[in-house]
Amino acid sequence: MIQEDPDADLLARVGEHDPHAVREMVTRKLPRILAMATRMLGDRAEAEDVAQEAFVRIWKHAARWKVGNARFDTWMHRVVLNLCYDRLRGQRGQREEPVEDVADAVDPAKRPDEQFDERSRGDRVGAALARLPARQREALVLHYYQELSNEDAAALMGVSIEALESLLARARRSMRASLIGQGDAKDML
């Protein structure tokens, strides 16, 4: 049985086209949607387009949402992942260039050399993440960056928990191998 959905009331208000509810939904969900899409796509502008399309879909489907079928967050993650995969399929053959990570802004109190080291390390991790096969990248993003449990991430991906753990293990090995060549792996994984 599905647990009570913490977004049910807000979603009902969005379905009634309450502008305050829409603003609250965007405030509540945009950072996670944008972070996930940026990590999946490696491109902030593309991620913003995905986030915008995700909110259009939320707006369109909110009035018809059936409480109890699935949690809203699960559906929202699936929509964002599907939109990312659509864009990745369109980019096949193009080399993905990593972009600045949106996770945390650099602390302005840090020294310039520390800021450079952090940014450089983030760029290398982003590049290693972009080189992973899409399913491994999805598993890492859902588990580590979106902080979903193995059970929730596996359900969202439509795989067993064992299959998710296998994807995570392969992804970590690939990331480690990629980062070892750059001297970063021991601090990262």
Protein Blocks (a to p, Z undefined) as FASTA:
>chain_A
ZZddfklmmmmmmmnopaklmmmmmmmmmmmmmmmmmmmnopaklmmmmmmmmmmmmmmm
mmmpcghjacfklmmmmmmmmmmmmmmmmmgoiacdddddfkbacdfkbcfklmmmmmmm
mmmmmmmmmmpcfklmmmmmmmmmnopafklmmmmnopafklmmmmmmmmmmmmmmmmmm
nopmmmmZZ
